[in-house]
Amino acid sequence: MEKLTKALGKLGMPGGDLYELPTSPRTFPDGANYRVEISGMETPKVLAATIDEARKQGVPFHRSISVVRGASMLTREQLREFAKIAQDAQVEVIMTPGPRPTWDIGRQIATPEGAISGLRLRGMDSVRHYLMDIERCLEVGFRGFLVWDEGVLSLLNAMKQNGDLPEDVIFKVSIFAGQANPAGIKLVESLGAGSCNPVADLTLPMLAAIRSITSLPLDIHIQLWASMGGFNRIYETPEIARVASPCYFKMEPGPSLAMYLPWGTSEDGLAELGREKIRSMKNIIELVGETHPELKLSQQGAEDLRVPRLK
């Protein structure tokens, strides 16, 4: 055990999970410890309703994980309207390029055993289609994109370094990439990730071990769909913010990701769900403030956020 701990230490890795739960010394550039991330913003109407609720509740809305069904489902006019709403409210948008892999001709990922192979873009045609949708969104003014394939993340970062993608574009690694330990998080950071959503059921000592080796913001599910475990970690949020800072808190209540598909929940239903997520965030902010008043929440429109810039 001692030999392995020393070997891991040489590589900058902790020898195990950190059960002492040290307070993270890291923060966002504005000095804050945590931020609000809301997923399932599938249409301009849903985004507008969620922003409206955030204003009513006095809750900052920092980052929108948008068009999970795939940005190719929106017209350019809808994309421009979406960007305008986010720009006016100073909300960062992480757009999901489409088409999504589960809509591809390959259905291995949808089988019980195939599911353990992970979500990946199949073949270079799929990669090219993904890049085409990124270009389409860049033309409108979006500057953040969701990535779930480490190879594609590496490619995107290389294109960014070569000047083929804008320098200020960021890439958020999805929960569907399945990262669950310090080595995996360190890998995606080296490949150009701007933040990473690890698997959702990591314990506090596991999160502390990850935080010990990276300053990369962690996107942490506080609620998760029933189809992926269906849990609620609201009362852990003060300790998560303390141990995992800087982090984004995100809520995904409901039966499954399928709610976000066009044939899933109605647009009005998604708008009300967005409002519900904001109300839950208000409870979290109050809880963190009561438990750890020294922890800071970013204000609306922090300077490092990639808010859309309409072109």
C-alpha positions in Angstrom: 0.0 0.0 0.0 2.8 2.5 0.9 4.6 1.7 -2.3 1.5 2.3 -4.4 0.7 5.5 -2.5 4.2 6.8 -3.3 3.9 5.8 -6.9 0.6 7.7 -7.2 2.1 10.7 -5.4 4.8 10.9 -8.0 2.1 11.3 -10.6 0.3 14.0 -8.6 -2.5 11.7 -7.6 -3.9 11.2 -4.1 -3.3 7.7 -2.6 -7.0 7.3 -2.0 -10.3 9.1 -1.4 -9.9 12.0 1.1 -12.0 11.1 4.1 -10.7 14.1 6.1 -12.8 16.3 3.7 -10.4 19.2 3.4 -11.9 22.6 2.5 -11.1 23.4 -1.1 -8.7 26.4 -1.5 -9.9 26.9 -5.1 -12.6 29.3 -6.4 -14.0 30.7 -9.6 -12.1 33.7 -11.1 -14.5 36.0 -9.2 -13.7 34.4 -5.9 -17.0 32.5 -5.6 -17.3 28.9 -4.6 -20.4 27.8 -6.4 -22.7 28.7 -9.2 -26.2 27.7 -10.6 -26.5 25.5 -13.7 -29.9 24.7 -15.2 -30.3 22.0 -17.8 -33.1 21.2 -20.2 -33.4 24.7 -21.8 -34.7 23.3 -25.1 -36.4 26.3 -26.6 -36.3 30.1 -26.3 -39.7 29.9 -24.4 -38.3 27.5 -21.8 -35.1 29.7 -21.3 -37.2 32.9 -21.0 -39.5 31.3 -18.4 -36.6 30.0 -16.3 -34.8 33.5 -16.4 -38.1 35.1 -15.4 -38.4 32.7 -12.4 -34.8 33.4 -11.4 -35.5 37.1 -11.3 -38.7 36.6 -9.3 -36.9 34.4 -6.8 -33.7 36.6 -6.6 -31.6 33.6 -7.7 -28.6 34.1 -10.1 -28.8 31.9 -13.2 -25.2 31.5 -14.4 -25.2 28.7 -16.9 -27.8 27.2 -19.2 -27.2 23.6 -20.6 -29.2 24.0 -23.8 -31.0 22.1 -26.4 -30.1 18.7 -25.0 -32.1 17.1 -27.9 -29.5 18.7 -30.2 -29.0 22.2 -31.5 -29.9 20.9 -35.0 -33.5 20.8 -33.9 -33.7 24.6 -33.8 -33.9 26.9 -36.8 -31.3 29.7 -37.1 -34.1 32.1 -36.2 -34.8 30.2 -33.0 -31.1 30.0 -32.2 -30.7 33.8 -32.6 -33.8 34.3 -30.3 -32.2 32.0 -27.8 -28.9 33.8 -27.9 -30.6 37.2 -27.6 -32.5 36.1 -24.4 -29.3 34.7 -22.9 -27.2 37.7 -23.8 -29.7 40.1 -22.4 -29.8 38.2 -19.1 -26.0 37.5 -19.1 -26.5 33.8 -18.9 -23.7 31.5 -20.2 -25.0 29.0 -22.8 -23.5 25.5 -23.2 -25.0 24.3 -26.5 -25.5 20.6 -27.3 -24.5 20.0 -30.9 -26.7 17.5 -32.8 -27.6 15.0 -34.0 -27.2 13.1 -30.7 -25.5 9.7 -30.9 -28.6 7.8 -29.6 -30.4 8.9 -32.8 -27.7 7.4 -35.0 -28.1 4.1 -37.0 -26.0 2.3 -34.4 -28.2 1.0 -31.6 -25.6 -0.9 -29.5 -25.7 1.9 -26.9 -29.4 1.3 -26.4 -29.0 -2.4 -25.5 -28.6 -3.6 -21.9 -25.0 -4.7 -22.4 -24.1 -2.1 -25.0 -24.9 0.7 -22.6 -21.6 0.0 -20.7 -19.6 0.9 -23.8 -20.3 4.6 -23.3 -21.7 7.3 -25.4 -19.4 8.1 -28.4 -19.7 9.6 -31.9 -19.5 6.7 -34.4 -17.2 7.3 -37.3 -15.8 10.4 -38.9 -19.0 11.3 -40.6 -20.7 11.7 -37.2 -17.7 13.8 -36.0 -18.0 16.0 -39.1 -21.8 16.5 -38.5 -21.1 17.4 -34.9 -18.5 20.0 -36.1 -21.0 21.4 -38.6 -23.5 22.0 -35.9 -20.9 23.7 -33.8 -20.0 26.0 -36.7 -23.7 26.8 -37.2 -24.0 27.8 -33.5 -20.8 29.8 -33.6 -22.2 31.8 -36.6 -25.0 32.9 -34.3 -22.7 33.8 -31.4 -22.7 30.8 -29.0 -19.4 30.1 -27.3 -19.9 27.0 -25.2 -20.5 23.4 -26.2 -21.2 20.0 -24.6 -18.8 17.1 -25.3 -19.2 13.5 -24.2 -16.4 11.9 -26.3 -12.8 12.3 -25.1 -11.4 11.8 -28.6 -13.6 14.6 -30.0 -12.6 16.8 -27.1 -9.0 16.4 -28.0 -9.8 17.2 -31.6 -11.8 20.3 -30.7 -8.9 21.6 -28.5 -6.4 21.0 -31.3 -8.7 23.0 -33.7 -8.9 25.7 -31.1 -5.1 25.9 -30.8 -4.7 25.9 -34.6 -7.1 28.8 -34.9 -9.8 26.8 -36.6 -12.1 27.5 -33.7 -12.4 30.7 -31.7 -10.0 31.1 -28.8 -12.7 31.9 -26.3 -14.8 28.8 -27.0 -15.2 26.4 -24.0 -16.1 22.7 -23.8 -18.0 21.2 -20.9 -17.6 17.4 -20.5 -20.9 15.7 -20.0 -21.9 13.2 -17.3 -22.3 10.8 -20.2 -18.5 10.7 -20.6 -18.5 8.7 -17.3 -15.6 10.3 -15.5 -15.5 9.1 -11.9 -11.9 9.5 -10.4 -9.0 12.0 -10.3 -7.2 10.4 -13.2 -10.1 10.7 -15.5 -10.8 14.3 -14.6 -7.1 15.1 -15.0 -7.2 13.5 -18.4 -10.2 15.6 -19.7 -8.5 18.7 -18.3 -5.4 18.0 -20.3 -7.5 17.5 -23.4 -9.0 21.0 -23.1 -12.1 20.7 -20.9 -13.4 23.9 -19.4 -15.5 22.1 -16.8 -16.5 18.4 -16.2 -19.7 16.8 -15.0 -18.5 13.6 -13.2 -20.8 10.7 -12.6 -23.5 11.8 -10.2 -23.2 9.4 -7.3 -19.6 10.3 -6.1 -19.2 10.6 -2.3 -17.8 13.6 -0.6 -14.4 11.9 -0.1 -14.3 11.0 -3.8 -15.1 14.6 -4.8 -12.4 15.8 -2.4 -9.8 13.5 -4.0 -10.7 14.9 -7.4 -10.5 18.5 -6.2 -7.1 17.9 -4.7 -5.6 17.4 -8.2 -7.4 20.0 -10.4 -8.8 23.5 -10.4 -11.3 22.6 -13.2 -14.8 23.5 -12.2 -16.9 20.5 -11.4 -20.6 20.3 -12.5 -22.4 18.3 -9.8 -25.8 16.8 -10.0 -27.9 17.5 -6.8 -30.9 15.8 -8.3 -30.8 13.2 -11.0 -33.5 11.5 -13.2 -35.1 8.3 -11.9 -33.7 6.5 -14.9 -30.1 7.2 -13.7 -30.6 6.6 -10.0 -33.2 9.2 -8.9 -31.6 10.8 -5.9 -31.7 14.1 -4.0 -28.5 15.6 -2.4 -29.9 19.0 -1.4 -28.8 18.6 2.2 -25.3 17.7 1.1 -24.8 20.9 -0.9 -23.1 23.0 1.8 -20.4 20.3 2.2 -20.2 19.8 -1.5 -19.6 23.5 -2.0 -17.0 23.6 0.7 -15.1 20.5 -0.5 -15.5 20.7 -4.3 -15.3 24.5 -4.9 -15.4 25.7 -7.6 -18.5 23.9 -8.6 -21.8 24.3 -10.5 -24.9 22.8 -8.9 -27.4 21.3 -11.3 -30.9 19.9 -10.9 -32.4 17.1 -13.0 -35.7 16.0 -11.4 -38.0 13.8 -13.3 -38.3 10.3 -14.9 -35.5 10.5 -17.5 -33.5 12.5 -20.1 -36.3 11.6 -22.6 -38.3 14.4 -21.1 -36.2 16.8 -23.1 -36.9 15.2 -26.5 -39.5 16.7 -28.8 -41.9 13.9 -28.1 -41.3 13.9 -24.4 -42.5 16.8 -22.2 -44.4 19.7 -23.7 -42.8 23.1 -24.1 -45.0 24.4 -21.4 -44.1 21.5 -19.2 -40.4 22.1 -19.7 -40.9 25.8 -18.9 -42.6 24.9 -15.6 -39.8 22.4 -14.9 -37.3 25.2 -15.4 -39.1 27.3 -12.9 -39.2 24.4 -10.4 -35.4 24.0 -10.7 -34.9 27.7 -9.9 -37.1 27.3 -6.8 -35.0 24.3 -5.7 -31.9 26.4 -6.3 -33.3 29.1 -4.0 -33.6 26.5 -1.2 -30.0 25.4 -1.8 -28.6 28.9 -1.7 -30.4 29.6 1.6 -29.1 26.3 3.0 -25.5 26.9 2.0 -25.8 30.5 3.4 -27.1 29.2 6.8 -24.5 26.4 7.1 -21.4 27.9 5.6 -21.9 31.7 5.3 -18.3 32.1 4.3 -18.9 30.4 1.0 -19.6 32.7 -1.9 -22.1 32.5 -4.8 -21.3 34.2 -8.0 -23.3 37.2 -9.0 -25.3 37.3 -12.2 -23.1 37.8 -15.3 -19.7 37.0 -13.9 -17.0 38.2 -16.4 -15.6 34.7 -17.2 -18.9 33.3 -18.3 -19.2 32.6 -22.0 -22.4 34.6 -22.6 -23.6 34.5 -26.3 -22.4 37.4 -28.5 -24.9 37.9 -31.3 -23.4 38.4 -34.7 
